[in-house]
Each structure stands twice: as structure tokens, then as C-alpha cells.
Amino acid sequence: MDDEYPENLVSVGRRLRDELNKCGEHVTPSTRIDPVEGRIWKKFPSGNLREITVDSKKVLLAVENYRNLVESTRKKCSESRKERI
């Protein structure tokens, strides 16, 4: 494990967690993810982090699927708003 933790870690929300679980990565609410490198980190109550990535390629695929899902949802909402106006 590196002494330095990545700076671009983000929390894992429900939808991203679902995508990661589909890809075989077990994540919890205390999990952080590096969406650039595809690495998953577990955060302990002490504040320490430990990498728990099984397959970084699958993590990157899950992140891409999540982004596509978010984008399609935004598009549907935008179209719905335009129809109401």
C-alpha cells in the first residue's frame, strides 16, 4: 500500500454501489473510489484507508456505466422539463 492516498477519492452512492456490486466489487458506505485509476479504498473509523480493489478494469467499467446512467437520467429530466414549458 502507498503511504500517500489519492486526492481524488469520492464517496460511493447507492447507484454507483449497485454498479460496482454487479461487477463483483463489494463496497460499503465507508468505501471511497478513485474514478481515474479504478481503485477502491475502504475507510476505517480511525481515518486510515486500505485498498480493497479486486479488478480495476471492472471498477472503471462500473464507473462508465454509472456515468451513462446518470447522463440518460439527466437527459430524460431535461426533456420532461421542456415538454412542460
C-alpha positions as CSV (number, residue, x, y, z in Angstrom):
1,M,0.0,0.0,0.0
2,D,1.2,3.5,-0.8
3,D,2.0,5.9,2.0
4,E,0.1,8.6,0.1
5,Y,-3.6,8.3,-0.5
6,P,-5.1,9.5,-3.8
7,E,-6.5,13.0,-3.6
8,N,-9.4,12.5,-5.9
9,L,-11.3,9.9,-3.8
10,V,-15.1,10.2,-3.9
11,S,-17.8,8.6,-1.8
12,V,-19.8,5.7,-3.3
13,G,-23.5,6.5,-3.6
14,R,-26.3,3.9,-3.9
15,R,-26.4,3.8,-7.8
16,L,-22.6,3.6,-8.1
17,R,-22.5,0.9,-5.4
18,D,-25.1,-1.1,-7.3
19,E,-23.0,-0.9,-10.5
20,L,-19.8,-2.0,-8.6
21,N,-21.6,-4.9,-7.0
22,K,-22.8,-6.0,-10.5
23,C,-19.1,-6.1,-11.5
24,G,-18.1,-8.2,-8.5
25,E,-16.7,-5.5,-6.3
26,H,-18.1,-5.5,-2.7
27,V,-18.5,-1.9,-1.4
28,T,-19.9,-0.4,1.8
29,P,-21.0,3.1,2.8
30,S,-17.5,3.7,4.1
31,T,-15.9,3.0,0.7
32,R,-14.2,5.6,-1.4
33,I,-13.3,5.2,-5.0
34,D,-10.6,6.7,-7.3
35,P,-12.6,7.0,-10.6
36,V,-9.5,7.8,-12.6
37,E,-7.4,4.8,-11.7
38,G,-10.3,2.4,-10.8
39,R,-9.1,1.8,-7.2
40,I,-11.4,1.2,-4.3
41,W,-10.5,2.2,-0.8
42,K,-12.1,1.2,2.5
43,K,-12.1,3.9,5.1
44,F,-11.8,2.8,8.7
45,P,-13.2,4.7,11.8
46,S,-9.6,5.7,12.6
47,G,-9.4,7.5,9.3
48,N,-7.0,5.1,7.7
49,L,-7.6,3.8,4.2
50,R,-6.9,0.3,2.8
51,E,-7.1,-0.6,-0.9
52,I,-9.7,-3.4,-1.5
53,T,-9.8,-3.4,-5.3
54,V,-10.4,-6.8,-6.9
55,D,-10.1,-5.8,-10.6
56,S,-9.5,-2.2,-11.5
57,K,-10.7,-2.7,-15.1
58,K,-14.2,-3.8,-13.8
59,V,-14.2,-0.8,-11.5
60,L,-13.6,1.5,-14.4
61,L,-16.4,-0.3,-16.4
62,A,-18.8,0.2,-13.5
63,V,-17.9,3.9,-13.3
64,E,-18.5,4.3,-17.0
65,N,-21.9,2.5,-16.7
66,Y,-22.8,4.8,-13.8
67,R,-21.9,7.9,-15.8
68,N,-24.0,6.7,-18.7
69,L,-26.9,6.0,-16.3
70,V,-26.6,9.5,-14.8
71,E,-26.4,11.1,-18.2
72,S,-29.5,9.3,-19.5
73,T,-31.4,10.3,-16.4
74,R,-30.4,14.0,-16.8
75,K,-31.5,13.8,-20.5
76,K,-34.9,12.4,-19.6
77,C,-35.4,15.1,-16.9
78,S,-34.4,17.8,-19.3
79,E,-36.8,16.6,-22.0
80,S,-39.6,16.4,-19.4
81,R,-39.0,20.0,-18.3
82,K,-39.0,21.2,-21.9
83,E,-42.4,19.4,-22.5
84,R,-44.0,21.2,-19.5
85,I,-42.9,24.6,-20.8
